[in-house]
Amino acid sequence: MRETDFINKNQEKWKRYERALEGTDQDPDLLTELYIHTTDDLSYSRTFYPNRSVRVYLNNLAQRTFLQVYKGRKGETSRFFSFWSDELPRTVHASRKPLLISLIIFLLAMLIGVVSYRIDSSFAETIMGQQYMDMTQANIAGGDPMAVYKETSPYKMALSITVNNIYVALMTFVSGAFFAVGSVVQLLRNGIMVGVFQYFFYDQGVFQESFLTIWIHGALEISSIVIAGGAGLTMGMGLLFPGTLSRFESFKRSARDGLKIMLGLIPIFIAAGFLESYLTRHTELPDAIRALFILLCFAFIFWYYYWYPKKVAAYPAEREYALPRKATEKDKVVSRRRIRGAGENMEASLSIARQSAGLLFGGSAAIALVFTALSLYFFGDEAYARYAFSSEFLLGDLRNYHELFTTWSRDRNVTYLLLVAAYFYGVFRLSSQIFWRATDIKILPASWRSEAYLFLVGLCAACVLSFGYITTALATLFLLPFVFILAYAGYSGLSGVKETLGNTLRNFGAVIPNFYLILVMVVPLMWLIDTALGGLLFSFLDWVIYADAAELDNLNAVLQTALYAYIFTLMFALLAVSFALIAYKLREINHADALLREIESVGTRRKLRGLEME
């Protein structure tokens, strides 16, 4: 390219950069992007125009950009304090409406709990449990209504309570990812519990003692749950009301704001656990002192989450904390002809899944529902007898995985094996469509041979997962990668079975890290979704559905089957997308197709650019 053409092509971009550098309201993300583009152009000019003025101009522009990006950068200590004094208060003020809505929902839920108890006092047993009711009534009869806070050593109690508070608040926050509905239900649930709990003591004639004891720690603890609900609503509203941004970009911003609010609650969790363990148990303290302490706790919450953010927001921010860069069409295309590391592969897989999020979630839901319906309809037993699910972390995931997809170890017949094969066929088909949408490949095979091949690979996957716990776990870790690579390579026509197996065996050390990294990321997320969504759903149904034990067991079994099938379908679809990229990586390692194309086109590109010297 001639120098004049190079200048004409890029001069508008450079002018934009200069305006950005001279502006008073500067975007750090834009300046960083500016610096990268400028240094790319500078590198090009140094190579092809080393003695021309354009190189000097770009060198000066790059220096100015560098100084803007790095001037006055604060240290980590200053950044820590600015988070609490400026960044978090601004985020809280920006999220004041969701926080207010959270407070209103919680107060209404408390009122519902009070009214429900007045209508039917047995409602308290449903909410708090018969064992807790009996223990509390025994303590009241013994003259010490708050004896429960004195039964455990302070240290153990502080640790367990802090962990429990974090867990409850985290579930309230994470549930907001389900279009804010989950956070609303969690707020209703906790609000009703608090209303019933407090009115129960009023009905027993010990309201003052209970209030002055419980709210010593409850002022911070309950406030943190309300604020966590506001953080969840903030996150969910990004999905519901994306505005001019894409729904995913809006969700990223709202999730980031919600997470900041949650991080700000960590000291409150710790303080509430400490107070409940070391101070609440001292019921002998004068009532005036306890009442004053409760007022001080509420005053702190009011000051830091209302008054102070309002004052901070009245002044311009020192820097903008969330300015997303708009993705271009080039950003959306994921090249398949690259040799990626494990981290790059996971990032590319998530990018592909994000671009077809609707197809991923909708298709996975359809596959899971069909699998659930067929597995429960054609196999005789009552639903609760078909599967035995577990909610344990990691081991529970393995058990549920085994429950859904094994055949011989559960005395199931060949028909169930074919059903699992059809399930994997659907997963492979879905993941291929998702992959093709986001990459630079538009091959969509639809012949009966390719579909039959994909079903046979699904049958292989079903056979791999058909035996005992240990066998299933080992097969998943060492055999399933071969199945996933075979599924895409053969279905897309990239390579045959023999070639694919050979490439995978020769480079198995490059395949396994990709697989394990996806599992390390997905398995905790699966547990979190199961805990947040599953626990929320089943608790809600236990409250609103009146049926005998057998009917409830069957309903819970159906819902659990659908939920776990859906979670595993999402995991398998993401793994299949990742292994599609790995299939091309193995092809590139063994055949260097992209490299050969680059070599063949070197001479052509030089001629097109006018750089042919001889």
C-alpha positions as CSV (number, residue, x, y, z in Angstrom):
1,M,0.0,0.0,0.0
2,R,1.3,3.4,-0.9
3,E,1.8,6.0,1.8
4,T,-0.9,8.3,0.5
5,D,-3.4,5.4,0.4
6,F,-2.4,4.4,3.9
7,I,-3.0,8.0,5.1
8,N,-6.3,8.4,3.3
9,K,-7.6,5.1,4.7
10,N,-6.8,5.9,8.3
11,Q,-6.8,9.7,8.7
12,E,-10.5,9.8,9.9
13,K,-9.7,7.3,12.6
14,W,-6.6,9.3,13.7
15,K,-8.6,12.5,13.9
16,R,-11.1,10.7,16.1
17,Y,-8.3,9.6,18.3
18,E,-6.9,13.2,18.6
19,R,-10.4,14.5,19.6
20,A,-10.6,11.7,22.2
21,L,-7.2,12.7,23.6
22,E,-8.2,16.4,23.8
23,G,-11.6,15.8,25.4
24,T,-12.3,16.4,29.1
25,D,-14.6,13.5,29.5
26,Q,-12.4,10.6,28.5
27,D,-13.3,6.9,28.4
28,P,-10.4,4.7,29.7
29,D,-11.6,1.7,27.6
30,L,-11.6,3.9,24.5
31,L,-8.1,5.2,25.3
32,T,-6.8,1.7,25.7
33,E,-8.4,0.6,22.4
34,L,-7.0,3.8,20.8
35,Y,-3.5,3.0,22.0
36,I,-3.7,-0.6,20.6
37,H,-4.8,0.6,17.2
38,T,-2.3,3.4,17.1
39,T,0.6,1.1,17.9
40,D,-0.6,-1.3,15.2
41,D,-0.5,1.5,12.6
42,L,2.9,2.7,14.0
43,S,4.3,-0.8,13.6
44,Y,3.1,-0.9,10.0
45,S,4.5,2.5,9.2
46,R,7.9,1.6,10.7
47,T,8.1,-1.4,8.5
48,F,7.0,0.2,5.2
49,Y,7.6,4.0,5.7
50,P,10.5,4.2,8.1
51,N,11.7,7.6,6.9
52,R,8.4,9.3,6.2
53,S,6.6,11.9,8.3
54,V,3.6,9.6,8.9
55,R,5.8,7.4,11.1
56,V,6.8,10.5,13.2
57,Y,3.1,11.6,13.5
58,L,2.0,8.1,14.6
59,N,4.9,7.9,17.1
60,N,3.8,11.2,18.7
61,L,0.1,10.1,18.7
62,A,1.1,6.8,20.4
63,Q,3.1,8.6,23.1
64,R,0.2,11.0,23.9
65,T,-2.1,8.0,24.1
66,F,0.3,6.2,26.4
67,L,0.5,9.2,28.7
68,Q,-3.3,9.5,28.9
69,V,-3.8,5.9,29.7
70,Y,-1.1,5.6,32.4
71,K,-0.9,9.1,33.9
72,G,-1.9,9.5,37.5
73,R,-2.7,5.8,37.9
74,K,-3.5,5.1,41.5
75,G,-2.0,2.3,43.5
76,E,-4.0,-0.8,44.7
77,T,-4.4,0.7,48.2
78,S,-5.9,3.9,46.8
79,R,-8.1,1.8,44.5
80,F,-9.4,-0.2,47.5
81,F,-10.4,2.9,49.4
82,S,-12.0,4.6,46.3
83,F,-14.2,1.5,45.9
84,W,-15.8,2.0,49.3
85,S,-15.8,5.8,49.2
86,D,-16.8,6.5,45.6
87,E,-17.4,3.6,43.3
88,L,-19.7,1.5,45.4
89,P,-21.8,4.5,46.6
90,R,-22.3,5.6,43.0
91,T,-23.4,2.1,42.0
92,V,-25.8,2.0,44.9
93,H,-27.3,5.4,43.9
94,A,-27.6,4.2,40.3
95,S,-29.5,1.1,41.6
96,R,-31.7,3.0,44.1
97,K,-34.9,2.0,42.4
98,P,-34.3,-1.8,42.5
99,L,-33.1,-1.4,46.1
100,L,-36.3,0.5,47.0
101,I,-38.4,-2.2,45.2
102,S,-36.6,-4.9,47.2
103,L,-37.4,-3.1,50.4
104,I,-41.1,-2.7,49.5
105,I,-41.4,-6.4,48.5
106,F,-39.8,-7.5,51.8
107,L,-42.0,-5.3,53.9
108,L,-45.1,-6.5,52.1
109,A,-43.9,-10.1,52.6
110,M,-43.6,-9.4,56.3
111,L,-47.1,-8.1,56.4
112,I,-48.3,-11.2,54.5
113,G,-46.6,-13.4,57.2
114,V,-48.3,-11.5,60.0
115,V,-51.7,-11.7,58.4
116,S,-51.3,-15.4,57.6
117,Y,-50.4,-16.1,61.2
118,R,-53.4,-14.2,62.5
119,I,-55.7,-16.1,60.2
120,D,-54.1,-19.5,61.0
121,S,-51.5,-19.8,63.7
122,S,-50.5,-23.3,62.4
123,F,-49.0,-21.5,59.4
124,A,-46.0,-20.8,61.7
125,E,-45.3,-24.6,61.8
126,T,-45.1,-24.7,58.0
127,I,-42.7,-21.8,57.9
128,M,-40.4,-22.5,60.9
129,G,-40.9,-26.2,61.4
130,Q,-42.5,-28.1,64.3
131,Q,-39.1,-28.8,66.0
132,Y,-38.2,-25.2,66.2
133,M,-41.6,-24.2,67.4
134,D,-41.5,-26.8,70.2
135,M,-38.0,-25.7,71.3
136,T,-39.0,-22.0,71.3
137,Q,-42.2,-22.6,73.3
138,A,-40.2,-24.7,75.8
139,N,-37.7,-21.8,76.2
140,I,-40.5,-19.3,76.7
141,A,-42.1,-21.6,79.3
142,G,-38.7,-21.8,81.0
143,G,-38.4,-18.0,81.4
144,D,-35.6,-17.5,78.7
145,P,-37.2,-17.0,75.3
146,M,-33.8,-16.3,73.7
147,A,-32.0,-19.3,75.1
148,V,-31.3,-20.6,71.6
149,Y,-28.6,-18.0,71.2
150,K,-26.7,-19.2,74.2
151,E,-26.4,-22.9,73.4
152,T,-23.3,-22.8,71.1
153,S,-19.8,-21.4,71.6
154,P,-19.5,-17.9,70.2
155,Y,-16.6,-18.7,67.8
156,K,-18.4,-21.7,66.2
157,M,-21.7,-19.8,66.1
158,A,-20.0,-16.7,64.4
159,L,-18.5,-18.8,61.7
160,S,-21.6,-20.8,60.9
161,I,-23.9,-17.8,61.0
162,T,-21.6,-15.7,58.7
163,V,-21.4,-18.6,56.2
164,N,-25.2,-19.0,56.3
165,N,-25.8,-15.3,55.9
166,I,-23.5,-15.2,52.9
167,Y,-25.3,-18.2,51.4
168,V,-28.8,-16.8,51.9
169,A,-27.8,-13.4,50.4
170,L,-25.9,-15.1,47.5
171,M,-28.9,-17.2,46.6
172,T,-31.1,-14.1,46.7
173,F,-28.7,-12.3,44.4
174,V,-28.0,-15.2,42.0
175,S,-31.7,-15.9,41.6
176,G,-32.0,-12.4,40.0
177,A,-30.4,-13.8,36.9
178,F,-33.7,-15.5,36.1
179,F,-35.2,-12.2,34.9
180,A,-35.4,-10.9,38.5
181,V,-38.2,-13.3,39.3
182,G,-36.0,-15.5,41.5
183,S,-34.9,-12.5,43.7
184,V,-38.6,-11.5,44.1
185,V,-39.5,-15.0,45.3
186,Q,-36.5,-15.2,47.7
187,L,-37.5,-11.8,49.2
188,L,-41.1,-12.9,49.6
189,R,-39.9,-16.1,51.2
190,N,-37.6,-14.5,53.7
191,G,-40.0,-11.6,54.4
192,I,-42.8,-14.0,55.2
193,M,-40.5,-16.0,57.5
194,V,-39.5,-12.8,59.4
195,G,-43.1,-11.6,59.7
196,V,-44.3,-15.0,61.0
197,F,-41.3,-15.3,63.3
198,Q,-41.7,-11.9,64.9
199,Y,-45.5,-12.1,65.2
200,F,-45.2,-15.5,66.9
201,F,-43.2,-13.9,69.7
202,Y,-45.8,-11.1,69.9
203,D,-48.6,-13.7,70.2
204,Q,-46.6,-15.4,73.0
205,G,-46.4,-12.1,74.9
206,V,-42.6,-11.7,74.7
207,F,-42.4,-9.2,71.7
208,Q,-40.2,-6.6,73.5
209,E,-37.6,-9.1,74.6
210,S,-37.6,-10.9,71.2
211,F,-37.3,-7.6,69.3
212,L,-34.5,-6.2,71.5
213,T,-32.6,-9.5,71.2
214,I,-33.1,-10.5,67.6
215,W,-32.7,-7.1,66.0
216,I,-29.3,-6.5,67.6
217,H,-27.9,-8.7,64.7
218,G,-31.1,-8.6,62.6
219,A,-30.8,-4.9,61.8
220,L,-27.6,-5.7,59.7
221,E,-28.6,-9.3,58.7
222,I,-32.1,-8.5,57.4
223,S,-30.8,-5.3,55.8
224,S,-28.2,-7.3,53.9
225,I,-30.8,-9.7,52.6
226,V,-32.9,-6.8,51.3
227,I,-29.8,-5.2,49.7
228,A,-28.9,-8.5,48.2
229,G,-32.4,-8.7,46.8
230,G,-31.9,-5.2,45.3
231,A,-28.6,-6.4,43.7
232,G,-30.4,-9.4,42.2
233,L,-33.2,-7.1,40.9
234,T,-30.5,-4.8,39.4
235,M,-29.0,-7.8,37.6
236,G,-32.3,-9.1,36.4
237,M,-33.5,-5.7,35.1
238,G,-30.6,-5.7,32.7
239,L,-32.2,-8.7,31.0
240,L,-35.7,-7.3,31.2
241,F,-35.0,-3.7,30.1
242,P,-31.9,-3.7,27.9
243,G,-32.7,-0.2,26.4
244,T,-30.5,0.6,23.4
245,L,-27.9,-2.0,24.3
246,S,-28.0,-5.7,23.3
247,R,-29.6,-7.8,25.9
248,F,-26.3,-9.6,26.7
249,E,-24.4,-6.3,27.0
250,S,-27.1,-4.9,29.2
251,F,-26.9,-8.0,31.4
252,K,-23.2,-7.8,31.7
253,R,-23.4,-4.2,32.9
254,S,-26.2,-4.9,35.4
255,A,-24.5,-8.1,36.7
256,R,-21.3,-6.1,37.2
257,D,-23.3,-3.5,39.2
258,G,-25.1,-6.1,41.2
259,L,-21.8,-7.9,42.0
260,K,-20.3,-4.7,43.3
261,I,-23.2,-4.2,45.7
262,M,-22.8,-7.8,46.9
263,L,-19.1,-7.3,47.5
264,G,-20.0,-4.3,49.6
265,L,-22.1,-6.5,51.8
266,I,-19.2,-8.8,52.9
267,P,-18.2,-6.7,55.9
268,I,-21.9,-6.5,57.0
269,F,-22.2,-10.3,56.8
270,I,-19.2,-10.6,59.1
271,A,-20.4,-7.9,61.5
272,A,-23.9,-9.5,61.7
273,G,-22.4,-12.9,62.5
274,F,-20.1,-11.5,65.1
275,L,-23.0,-9.6,66.8
276,E,-25.3,-12.6,66.8
277,S,-22.6,-14.8,68.4
278,Y,-21.0,-12.4,70.9
279,L,-23.6,-9.8,71.7
280,T,-27.1,-11.1,71.1
281,R,-26.7,-13.8,73.8
282,H,-26.3,-11.1,76.5
283,T,-30.0,-10.6,77.2
284,E,-29.1,-9.2,80.6
285,L,-28.0,-5.9,79.1
286,P,-30.3,-2.9,79.8
287,D,-33.1,-2.5,77.3
288,A,-32.1,1.1,76.5
289,I,-28.6,0.1,75.5
290,R,-29.9,-2.7,73.2
291,A,-32.5,-0.4,71.7
292,L,-29.8,2.3,71.1
293,F,-27.5,-0.3,69.4
294,I,-30.3,-1.4,67.1
295,L,-31.0,2.2,66.1
296,L,-27.3,2.8,65.4
297,C,-27.2,-0.3,63.1
298,F,-30.2,1.0,61.1
299,A,-28.7,4.5,61.1
300,F,-25.6,3.1,59.5
301,I,-27.6,1.3,56.8
302,F,-29.6,4.4,56.1
303,W,-26.4,6.6,55.9
304,Y,-24.3,4.3,53.7
305,Y,-27.0,3.0,51.4
306,Y,-29.1,6.2,51.0
307,W,-27.7,9.5,52.3
308,Y,-24.0,9.1,51.5
309,P,-24.6,7.7,47.9
310,K,-26.9,10.6,47.2
311,K,-24.2,13.1,48.3
312,V,-21.5,11.3,46.3
313,A,-23.6,11.2,43.1
314,A,-24.1,15.0,43.3
315,Y,-20.5,15.4,42.2
316,P,-18.9,14.2,38.9
317,A,-17.1,10.9,39.1
318,E,-13.3,10.8,38.9
319,R,-13.6,8.1,36.3
320,E,-16.4,6.2,34.6
321,Y,-16.6,2.7,36.0
322,A,-18.7,0.9,33.3
323,L,-18.4,1.9,29.7
324,P,-18.8,-1.1,27.4
325,R,-17.3,-1.2,24.0
326,K,-19.8,-2.0,21.2
327,A,-18.9,-5.2,19.5
328,T,-18.3,-5.1,15.7
329,E,-19.3,-7.7,13.2
330,K,-15.6,-8.7,13.0
331,D,-15.7,-9.4,16.7
332,K,-18.6,-11.8,16.3
333,V,-16.9,-14.1,13.9
334,V,-14.8,-16.8,15.6
335,S,-12.1,-18.2,13.4
336,R,-12.0,-22.0,13.5
337,R,-8.6,-22.3,11.9
338,R,-6.5,-21.4,14.9
339,I,-4.4,-23.3,17.4
340,R,-5.8,-22.1,20.7
341,G,-4.7,-22.8,24.3
342,A,-7.2,-24.1,26.9
343,G,-8.1,-20.6,28.1
344,E,-8.5,-19.2,24.6
345,N,-10.6,-22.2,23.6
346,M,-12.9,-21.7,26.6
347,E,-13.2,-18.0,25.8
348,A,-14.0,-18.7,22.2
349,S,-16.6,-21.4,23.2
350,L,-18.4,-18.9,25.5
351,S,-18.3,-16.3,22.8
352,I,-20.0,-18.7,20.3
353,A,-22.6,-19.7,22.9
354,R,-23.3,-16.1,23.7
355,Q,-24.0,-15.2,20.1
356,S,-26.7,-17.9,19.9
357,A,-27.9,-17.7,23.5
358,G,-31.5,-17.9,22.5
359,L,-30.9,-21.1,20.4
360,L,-28.7,-22.6,23.2
361,F,-31.2,-22.1,26.0
362,G,-34.3,-22.7,24.0
363,G,-32.9,-25.8,22.2
364,S,-31.6,-27.2,25.5
365,A,-35.0,-26.7,27.1
366,A,-36.7,-28.5,24.3
367,I,-34.3,-31.5,24.4
368,A,-34.5,-31.7,28.2
369,L,-38.3,-31.6,28.2
370,V,-38.6,-34.3,25.5
371,F,-36.1,-36.5,27.3
372,T,-37.9,-36.0,30.7
373,A,-41.3,-36.8,29.2
374,L,-40.1,-40.0,27.4
375,S,-38.0,-41.2,30.3
376,L,-40.9,-41.0,32.7
377,Y,-43.7,-42.0,30.3
378,F,-42.4,-45.2,28.8
379,F,-40.7,-46.8,31.8
380,G,-43.5,-47.8,34.1
381,D,-42.6,-47.0,37.7
382,E,-43.8,-44.0,39.7
383,A,-41.7,-40.9,39.0
384,Y,-40.2,-40.8,42.5
385,A,-39.0,-44.4,42.0
386,R,-37.3,-43.7,38.7
387,Y,-34.5,-41.4,39.9
388,A,-32.7,-40.7,43.2
389,F,-31.2,-37.3,42.9
390,S,-28.7,-35.6,45.3
391,S,-27.9,-31.9,46.0
392,E,-24.4,-32.5,47.3
393,F,-21.6,-30.5,45.8
394,L,-19.6,-32.3,43.1
395,L,-20.6,-35.8,44.3
396,G,-24.2,-34.9,43.9
397,D,-23.6,-33.8,40.3
398,L,-21.9,-37.1,39.6
399,R,-24.8,-39.1,41.1
400,N,-27.4,-37.1,39.2
401,Y,-25.3,-37.5,36.0
402,H,-25.2,-41.3,36.6
403,E,-29.0,-41.4,37.4
404,L,-30.0,-39.8,34.1
405,F,-27.7,-41.4,31.6
406,T,-26.7,-44.9,32.8
407,T,-28.6,-48.0,31.6
408,W,-27.2,-51.4,32.8
409,S,-26.4,-50.4,36.4
410,R,-30.0,-49.3,37.0
411,D,-31.6,-52.4,35.4
412,R,-32.9,-50.4,32.5
413,N,-33.4,-52.0,29.1
414,V,-32.1,-51.3,25.6
415,T,-34.9,-48.9,24.9
416,Y,-33.5,-46.6,27.6
417,L,-30.1,-46.8,25.9
418,L,-31.7,-45.7,22.6
419,L,-33.4,-42.8,24.4
420,V,-30.1,-41.6,25.8
421,A,-28.6,-42.0,22.3
422,A,-31.3,-39.9,20.9
423,Y,-30.7,-37.3,23.6
424,F,-27.0,-37.0,22.6
425,Y,-28.0,-36.9,19.0
426,G,-30.1,-33.8,19.8
427,V,-27.3,-32.2,21.8
428,F,-24.7,-32.8,19.0
429,R,-27.2,-31.4,16.4
430,L,-27.9,-28.3,18.5
431,S,-24.3,-27.6,19.2
432,S,-23.3,-27.9,15.5
433,Q,-26.0,-25.3,14.6
434,I,-24.7,-23.0,17.3
435,F,-21.1,-23.4,16.1
436,W,-21.9,-22.7,12.5
437,R,-23.8,-19.6,13.3
438,A,-20.8,-17.9,15.0
439,T,-17.8,-19.2,12.9
440,D,-16.7,-18.5,9.3
441,I,-18.1,-21.8,8.1
442,K,-21.5,-22.2,6.5
443,I,-21.6,-26.0,5.8
444,L,-24.9,-27.4,7.0
445,P,-25.0,-31.1,6.1
446,A,-28.5,-32.6,6.1
447,S,-28.1,-35.9,4.3
448,W,-29.5,-39.1,5.9
449,R,-26.0,-40.5,6.1
450,S,-24.7,-37.6,8.2
451,E,-27.7,-37.8,10.5
452,A,-27.4,-41.5,10.9
453,Y,-23.7,-41.1,11.7
454,L,-24.5,-38.5,14.4
455,F,-27.1,-40.9,16.0
456,L,-24.5,-43.7,16.0
457,V,-22.0,-41.4,17.8
458,G,-24.8,-40.5,20.2
459,L,-25.2,-44.3,20.8
460,C,-21.5,-44.5,21.5
461,A,-21.9,-41.8,24.1
462,A,-24.8,-43.6,25.7
463,C,-22.7,-46.8,25.9
464,V,-19.8,-45.0,27.4
465,L,-22.0,-43.8,30.2
466,S,-24.0,-47.0,30.8
467,F,-22.3,-48.6,33.8
468,G,-21.3,-48.0,37.5
469,Y,-20.3,-44.7,39.2
470,I,-16.5,-45.2,38.9
471,T,-16.7,-46.6,35.4
472,T,-19.0,-43.6,34.3
473,A,-16.6,-41.1,35.9
474,L,-13.5,-42.6,34.2
475,A,-15.2,-42.9,30.9
476,T,-16.4,-39.3,31.1
477,L,-12.8,-38.1,31.7
478,F,-11.0,-40.2,29.2
479,L,-13.4,-41.5,26.6
480,L,-16.1,-38.8,26.2
481,P,-13.6,-36.4,24.6
482,F,-13.1,-38.9,21.7
483,V,-16.9,-39.2,21.3
484,F,-17.4,-35.4,21.1
485,I,-14.6,-34.9,18.6
486,L,-15.9,-37.8,16.5
487,A,-19.4,-36.3,16.6
488,Y,-18.4,-32.9,15.0
489,A,-15.6,-34.1,12.8
490,G,-17.6,-36.8,11.0
491,Y,-20.9,-34.8,10.9
492,S,-19.3,-31.7,9.3
493,G,-17.1,-33.8,7.0
494,L,-13.9,-32.4,8.4
495,S,-12.3,-35.9,8.7
496,G,-13.1,-39.5,8.9
497,V,-13.3,-41.7,12.0
498,K,-9.8,-43.3,11.6
499,E,-8.1,-39.9,11.0
500,T,-10.0,-38.2,13.8
501,L,-9.1,-41.0,16.3
502,G,-5.5,-40.8,15.2
503,N,-5.3,-37.1,15.5
504,T,-6.9,-37.2,18.9
505,L,-4.6,-39.9,20.2
506,R,-1.5,-38.2,19.0
507,N,-2.5,-34.9,20.6
508,F,-4.5,-36.1,23.6
509,G,-2.4,-34.0,25.9
510,A,-3.7,-30.9,24.0
511,V,-7.3,-32.1,24.2
512,I,-7.6,-32.9,27.9
513,P,-6.8,-29.4,29.4
514,N,-9.6,-27.9,27.3
515,F,-12.0,-30.5,28.5
516,Y,-11.1,-30.2,32.2
517,L,-11.1,-26.4,32.1
518,I,-14.7,-26.4,30.8
519,L,-15.7,-28.9,33.5
520,V,-14.0,-26.9,36.3
521,M,-16.0,-23.8,35.2
522,V,-19.3,-25.5,34.5
523,V,-19.7,-28.0,37.4
524,P,-19.7,-25.3,40.2
525,L,-22.1,-23.3,38.0
526,M,-24.4,-26.3,37.7
527,W,-24.4,-26.7,41.5
528,L,-25.2,-23.0,41.9
529,I,-28.1,-23.1,39.4
530,D,-29.4,-26.3,41.0
531,T,-29.2,-24.8,44.5
532,A,-30.6,-21.4,43.6
533,L,-33.3,-22.3,41.0
534,G,-34.1,-25.8,42.2
535,G,-34.2,-25.0,45.9
536,L,-36.3,-21.9,45.1
537,L,-38.8,-23.8,42.9
538,F,-39.3,-26.8,45.3
539,S,-39.7,-24.6,48.4
540,F,-42.2,-22.4,46.6
541,L,-44.2,-25.5,45.4
542,D,-44.2,-26.9,49.0
543,W,-45.9,-23.7,50.1
544,V,-48.5,-23.3,47.4
545,I,-49.5,-26.9,46.5
546,Y,-51.6,-28.9,48.9
547,A,-51.4,-32.6,48.0
548,D,-50.6,-35.9,49.7
549,A,-47.0,-37.0,50.1
550,A,-47.0,-39.4,47.1
551,E,-48.3,-36.8,44.7
552,L,-45.7,-34.2,46.0
553,D,-42.9,-36.8,45.6
554,N,-43.9,-37.5,42.1
555,L,-44.2,-33.8,41.2
556,N,-40.8,-33.1,42.7
557,A,-39.3,-36.1,40.8
558,V,-40.6,-34.8,37.5
559,L,-39.4,-31.3,38.1
560,Q,-36.0,-32.5,39.3
561,T,-35.6,-34.7,36.2
562,A,-36.4,-31.8,33.9
563,L,-34.1,-29.4,35.8
564,Y,-31.1,-31.8,35.9
565,A,-31.7,-32.8,32.2
566,Y,-31.7,-29.1,31.3
567,I,-28.5,-28.3,33.3
568,F,-26.6,-31.2,31.8
569,T,-27.9,-30.4,28.3
570,L,-26.4,-26.9,28.6
571,M,-23.1,-28.4,29.8
572,F,-23.0,-31.0,27.0
573,A,-23.8,-28.3,24.4
574,L,-21.0,-26.1,25.6
575,L,-18.6,-29.0,25.6
576,A,-19.7,-30.0,22.1
577,V,-19.0,-26.4,20.8
578,S,-15.6,-26.5,22.6
579,F,-14.7,-29.8,20.9
580,A,-15.8,-28.6,17.5
581,L,-13.0,-25.9,17.9
582,I,-10.6,-28.6,19.1
583,A,-11.4,-30.7,16.0
584,Y,-10.2,-27.9,13.8
585,K,-7.2,-27.3,16.2
586,L,-6.2,-31.0,15.7
587,R,-6.6,-30.7,12.0
588,E,-4.4,-27.6,11.9
589,I,-1.7,-29.3,14.1
590,N,-1.6,-32.3,11.8
591,H,-2.2,-30.7,8.4
592,A,-1.5,-27.0,8.8
593,D,-4.3,-26.1,6.3
594,A,-4.4,-22.4,7.3
595,L,-0.6,-22.1,7.4
596,L,-0.4,-23.5,3.9
597,R,-3.0,-21.1,2.6
598,E,-1.0,-18.2,4.2
599,I,2.2,-19.4,2.5
600,E,0.5,-19.7,-0.9
601,S,-1.0,-16.2,-0.7
602,V,2.2,-14.4,0.3
603,G,3.2,-13.5,-3.2
604,T,-0.3,-12.5,-4.2
605,R,-0.7,-10.2,-1.2
606,R,2.6,-8.5,-1.9
607,K,1.6,-7.8,-5.5
608,L,-1.8,-6.4,-4.4
609,R,-0.1,-4.1,-1.9
610,G,2.4,-2.9,-4.5
611,L,5.3,-4.3,-2.5
612,E,6.8,-6.7,-5.0
613,M,10.5,-5.6,-5.2
614,E,11.9,-8.0,-7.7
